[in-house]
Amino acid sequence: MRIALSQLTTGPEPGKNLALIREWTSRAADAGADIVVFPEASMACFGTPLAPLAEPLDGPWATAVRTVAEEAGITVVAGMFTPASGGRVANTLLATGRGVEAAYDKIHLYDAFGYAESDSVAAGSQVVTIDVDGVRLGLATCYDVRFPELFRAHADAGAAVTLLAASWGAGPGKIDQWELLVRARALDATLWVAAVDQADPAAGGDTAGGTAPTGVGHSMLVGPDGTVRHRLGAEPELKLVDVDADEVTAVRKNIPVLANRRLGERR
């Protein structure tokens, strides 16, 4: 399976971000990708009022992403915002194209490091997996990476890969934490993790700053043994990576942590 890690920087305007998704999806398809993964908040960057721009899954933005996926002939995974109760939104990861139609609402909200995502976002509750060309993949978003239970739930559901979309908050030590957590989750669940962050806006010349989590880059593909197979820098970049689902079986034979669990037994 060939996955395109699409580390871009999105802005506050959904229409302009959709144009980026269309362009980068076309590039990924031309390079032979089966799946292209965009970051969290691909619809609009954090720091933007979310409720006024949130749309349902049958709204024009998601419909346009479906058209992009259909025209390119690949599966597109991209972060958007859908309406939720109480004037809040859901932080939704849309997966569409190539026989796939699913949406994951972020379960663990980023109420940390002085930021309160739950002020404007309602938490999801459902574990979501998709099947692409006979391979099962779990969906996760950003702060989810600090919670190993979700990644183990993907493994228990038969996933060989987790697709992790993020808009990681900057700060001292945060890049080190990002890599540490992604590698740990891959090893916890002995599956591949394709982690796609927003590019660092400063790498593209934006020095506005602010407290909203707008990405640090450093997307990566981590193998089921916890080793980094591919790593990106801070700048916008499209990286094509290959994933061998059979490697998961081999690693789980040698490192049977899922089979050896005693506390927190499988769901």
N, C-alpha and C positions, 0 to 999 in steps of 0.2 A: 504494500500500500504506500502510495506517495502522498505526503501531506505538505501543503504550502503554509509556512508560518508567515503570516502577513502582519509584520510589525510596522504599523503606520501611526500617524498622529491625526486624530480627528479634532474638529472644531465644534462650535456651538450650533452650526446650521446643518440639519439633517440632509437637505438637498445636496450640499457640497460633499458631505461625507458619503452619500450614496454614489456620487460620481467617482469617488476614490475606490469604493467597493467594486463598482463596475470595471474600472480600469485594472485593478489588481487581480480581480477574478479572471479576467481575460488573460493576463500575463501568466497566472498560475495554470490555467487550462492549457495554454500554448506550451508550457513546460512539462505537461503530462501529469499534473496533479489529479488525484482522485477527490481530495478534500482541500479546501482553503479555509483556514481558521483566522478570523479577525479578532481584535481585542474586545474586551468589555467596553461598553460605552461607545461602540462604533457609530451608533445613531447620532449621538451628541456627547461631547466631553463633559465630565464632571465640572462643577462650577457654573453650569447652565441651569436655569430653572427648569426642572424636569416635567412637572405636571402639565404645563401648557403644551409640550411637544409630544407627550406620550400618545401612542396609537395602539389600537387592538391588533391582534395578529392577522386579522383580515383587512387591516387598513392599508393606505397607499404605500407606506414605506416598506412594510414587510412584503407586500405584494410585488413591489418593484425588485426586492432582493430575490424573490422566487423567480421572477422573470430572468434576472441576471444568471441565476444558477441553471435554469433550464436552457438558456441560450448557450452557456459555456459547457453544459453537460457534466458538471461536477457538483459535489455537495458543498454548500456555503454555510459556515457557522459564524454568526456575528451577534454582538451584543446590542440590545435595544431596550427601550423602556415602554412598558404597557400599563394601561390604567389599573389602579387598585383601589380598594375602599378607603374612605376617609381622606380623600384628596391626595393620597400618596400614589406611588407608582410601583410596579414590579421591575426589578432588574433582570431582564429576560435575555436568555441566550437562544437565539433562533437557529435551527438547523433545517436546511431545506435543499431539495434537489437530489437527483439521481435516486428517486424512490424514497427519499427521506422527508418526513414532515414532523417536526417535534419542537418543543420549546421547554427550556429549563428556567425556572425562577430561582434566583440566587437564595440559598438557604441561610447562610451565615453573613450577616450584615456587618459592615466595617464601622463598628463603634469603638474606635481605638485611635491612639496617637492624636487625640484632640479633635477627631472628626466623628460625626454622628450620622452615618448613612441612614439609620432608622428614622431620622427626623422626616425624611421625604420618601423613603422606600419601605415597602412592606415585604417581609420575609416569605420566601417560598417554603414548601414542605415536602416536595416529591423528588425522589431520586429518578433521574432520567438517563436512559441509554438509547443509542441508535445503532442500526446495523447498516454498514456500507460494504458491499461486495463480500458478504459473508463474515465480516469482522465486526465485533461489537465494541462500541466506544461509549464511555461515560462522559457526561457534560458537567463542568464545574466552572466557578467564577471566582477569581481573585482571592478574597479573604477566606474562601472555602479551603484554600491550601493549608491553613493552620489547623484543620480538623481531619485527622486521618480516617475517621469513621466513614466519611463520604467516599473516599477512594477505595476503602475495603468493601463498601457496599457496591461500588462499580464492579469490583472483582467478583464478589458473590453473585452478581447478576450476569456474569459471564464475559465481562469486558476484558479486552487485552490492552486497551488504550484509554487514557483519560485525556480529553481535550480541555485545557484550562485557559480560559480567556481572562485577561486582567487589565486593570488600569492601576498599577501599583503606586502607592504613595511614596514620595521621595522622603529622604531624611537620613541622618547618620546611621550607618549600618544596614540600611534597608535593602540594598542590592545583595549584600551577603546573606541576609535573611531570606530573600527571594530564592536564591540558588539553593541554600540549605533546605528550605521547606519543599521545594519542588523535587529535589533529589530524595528527601526522606519519604515523601508520599509515594514516589515510584517504588522505593524499596519496601515500604510498609505493605503495599498491596501487590508487589511484584508484577507491575504492569508498566507499559510505556506511558510517559506523560509528555504531551506536546503542549508546552506552556507559551502562550502568545500574549505579550504585554504591549501596551501602547508605547511607541517610541518616546524618548525623552523630549519634550517640547523644546528645551533649551538647545538640544542638538540641531534643531531646525531653525534656531535663531530667536525663539520666543523666550524672553527673559522676564515676563510679567510676574512670575512667581504665584503666590497664593497658597491656600491650605488644601484645596481640592486635590484628590489623588488623580494625577493626569499622566502617570506612567514614567518609567525609568528605562525602558527598553530591556535588553538582556534576555530576550526570549530564548527558549532552549528546547531541545529534545533530549529527554533523559530515558535511558533504557531501564528495563525491569530489574536490573541489578544495581540501579542507583547511579550509574555512570553517565556523565554528560557526553552525548554523542555529537551534538551540534550546539553552538552558542553564538548569539548575535551580539552586536554592540549596542550603543545607545541610539544610533541614527535609524531613520526609517529604512526598512530592508525587507525584501521578499526572499525567503529561504526555502528551497525544496529539500525535503528529507524523506528517507525511506524507512518504513517500519516493517519488521518481520514478526508477525503474530506468533509464529512457531517458537520464537525465542522465549516467549512468556512461559510456554510449557516446560522448556528446558530449565529455566531459572527456578520455576516453582518446584521442580524435582530436586534441585540442589539446595534451595533455600525455602523449605516448606512452612513459612511462617503462617500462612493462612490455615493450613491443615493442622498446625500445632497450637492454635489458639485455645485458651481455656477461659479467660475472662473476656467479656464482651463477645460472646459467641455470635456466629453469623446469623443474620436476620432471617 
